[in-house]
């Protein structure tokens, strides 16, 4: 995870979900490649410092959907949405 205040309650999140949260070392962006890449993609829609409250929930959902349907080189040209759907389908069968 990034070092932002949004995870000030990381211990509570781990207790509630059973999923441990790991933090990267300060000033080490290479340790959070996916986070940095996603930030760059989001900046195409919302420049740094943009107040997201100025955008409707519908607009934010549109951007999230567009990004999740965008093929990624690191996913062998699959989309995050396709891979999540595949994973969920496998879980339902198991």
DRENLOTI-285835 format. One record per residue (C-alpha): residue number from 1; y, x, z. Coordinates in Angstrom, 2 decimals, m for minus. Last residue first. Layout:
+--------+---------+---------+---------+
! drengu !      c2 !      c1 !      c3 !
+--------+---------+---------+---------+
!    NUM !       Y !       X !       Z !
...
+--------+---------+---------+---------+
END
This chain:
+--------+---------+---------+---------+
! drengu !      c2 !      c1 !      c3 !
+--------+---------+---------+---------+
!     94 !  m24.85 !  m15.02 !   m7.03 !
!     93 !  m23.76 !  m17.34 !   m9.85 !
!     92 !  m20.39 !  m18.19 !   m8.31 !
!     91 !  m19.73 !  m14.50 !   m7.57 !
!     90 !  m20.41 !  m13.58 !  m11.20 !
!     89 !  m17.97 !  m16.19 !  m12.44 !
!     88 !  m15.30 !  m14.94 !  m10.01 !
!     87 !  m15.71 !  m11.40 !  m11.34 !
!     86 !  m15.48 !  m12.51 !  m14.96 !
!     85 !  m12.35 !  m14.57 !  m14.24 !
!     84 !  m10.80 !  m11.60 !  m12.45 !
!     83 !  m11.63 !   m9.36 !  m15.41 !
!     82 !  m10.11 !  m11.75 !  m17.92 !
!     81 !   m6.94 !  m12.26 !  m15.86 !
!     80 !   m6.47 !   m8.51 !  m15.37 !
!     79 !   m6.63 !   m8.12 !  m19.15 !
!     78 !   m9.14 !   m6.03 !  m21.03 !
!     77 !   m7.97 !   m3.07 !  m23.13 !
!     76 !  m10.38 !   m0.65 !  m21.40 !
!     75 !   m8.96 !   m1.69 !  m18.01 !
!     74 !   m6.83 !    1.46 !  m17.73 !
!     73 !   m5.40 !    0.71 !  m21.18 !
!     72 !   m4.27 !   m2.69 !  m19.99 !
!     71 !   m4.25 !   m5.93 !  m21.98 !
!     70 !   m1.47 !   m8.34 !  m20.94 !
!     69 !   m2.71 !  m11.69 !  m19.64 !
!     68 !   m1.91 !  m10.84 !  m16.02 !
!     67 !    1.60 !   m9.76 !  m17.03 !
!     66 !    2.26 !  m13.03 !  m18.86 !
!     65 !    0.87 !  m15.08 !  m15.99 !
!     64 !    3.00 !  m13.25 !  m13.43 !
!     63 !    6.10 !  m13.72 !  m15.60 !
!     62 !    5.44 !  m17.43 !  m16.06 !
!     61 !    4.72 !  m17.83 !  m12.33 !
!     60 !    8.08 !  m16.24 !  m11.50 !
!     59 !    9.78 !  m18.61 !  m13.93 !
!     58 !    8.05 !  m21.64 !  m12.39 !
!     57 !    8.98 !  m20.53 !   m8.87 !
!     56 !   12.56 !  m20.63 !  m10.08 !
!     55 !   14.67 !  m17.50 !  m10.33 !
!     54 !   17.87 !  m16.80 !   m8.34 !
!     53 !   15.71 !  m16.27 !   m5.25 !
!     52 !   14.36 !  m13.19 !   m7.04 !
!     51 !   17.62 !  m11.40 !   m6.33 !
!     50 !   17.55 !   m8.56 !   m8.85 !
!     49 !   18.12 !   m5.14 !   m7.28 !
!     48 !   16.07 !   m3.31 !   m9.87 !
!     47 !   16.08 !   m5.19 !  m13.16 !
!     46 !   13.83 !   m8.26 !  m13.37 !
!     45 !   11.84 !   m8.89 !  m16.54 !
!     44 !   11.21 !   m5.37 !  m17.85 !
!     43 !   11.52 !   m4.19 !  m14.24 !
!     42 !    8.27 !   m6.07 !  m13.53 !
!     41 !    6.36 !   m3.74 !  m15.85 !
!     40 !    7.77 !   m0.67 !  m14.11 !
!     39 !    6.91 !   m2.09 !  m10.68 !
!     38 !    3.38 !   m2.75 !  m11.94 !
!     37 !    3.01 !    0.86 !  m13.04 !
!     36 !    4.28 !    2.16 !   m9.69 !
!     35 !    1.86 !   m0.06 !   m7.79 !
!     34 !   m1.07 !    0.90 !  m10.00 !
!     33 !   m0.25 !    4.59 !   m9.60 !
!     32 !    0.09 !    4.52 !   m5.85 !
!     31 !   m1.03 !    8.01 !   m4.84 !
!     30 !    1.06 !    9.51 !   m7.65 !
!     29 !    4.13 !    8.10 !   m5.87 !
!     28 !    3.79 !   10.65 !   m3.03 !
!     27 !    7.15 !   10.67 !   m1.22 !
!     26 !    5.56 !    9.27 !    1.96 !
!     25 !    1.74 !    9.44 !    2.07 !
!     24 !    0.01 !    6.33 !    0.85 !
!     23 !   m0.94 !    3.55 !    3.21 !
!     22 !   m4.39 !    2.04 !    3.62 !
!     21 !   m5.05 !   m1.56 !    4.54 !
!     20 !   m8.46 !   m2.59 !    5.85 !
!     19 !   m9.81 !   m5.97 !    4.73 !
!     18 !  m11.30 !   m8.10 !    7.51 !
!     17 !   m8.97 !  m10.89 !    6.44 !
!     16 !   m7.25 !  m12.02 !    9.63 !
!     15 !   m7.64 !   m8.73 !   11.51 !
!     14 !   m6.49 !   m6.70 !    8.49 !
!     13 !   m3.46 !   m8.93 !    7.99 !
!     12 !   m2.59 !   m8.73 !   11.70 !
!     11 !   m2.75 !   m4.91 !   11.56 !
!     10 !   m0.58 !   m4.92 !    8.44 !
!      9 !    2.20 !   m6.80 !   10.24 !
!      8 !    5.01 !   m4.52 !    9.02 !
!      7 !    3.56 !   m4.93 !    5.56 !
!      6 !    6.57 !   m6.47 !    3.84 !
!      5 !    8.68 !   m3.72 !    5.44 !
!      4 !    7.86 !   m1.43 !    2.53 !
!      3 !    5.71 !    1.73 !    2.64 !
!      2 !    3.60 !    0.91 !   m0.42 !
!      1 !    0.00 !    0.00 !    0.00 !
+--------+---------+---------+---------+
END
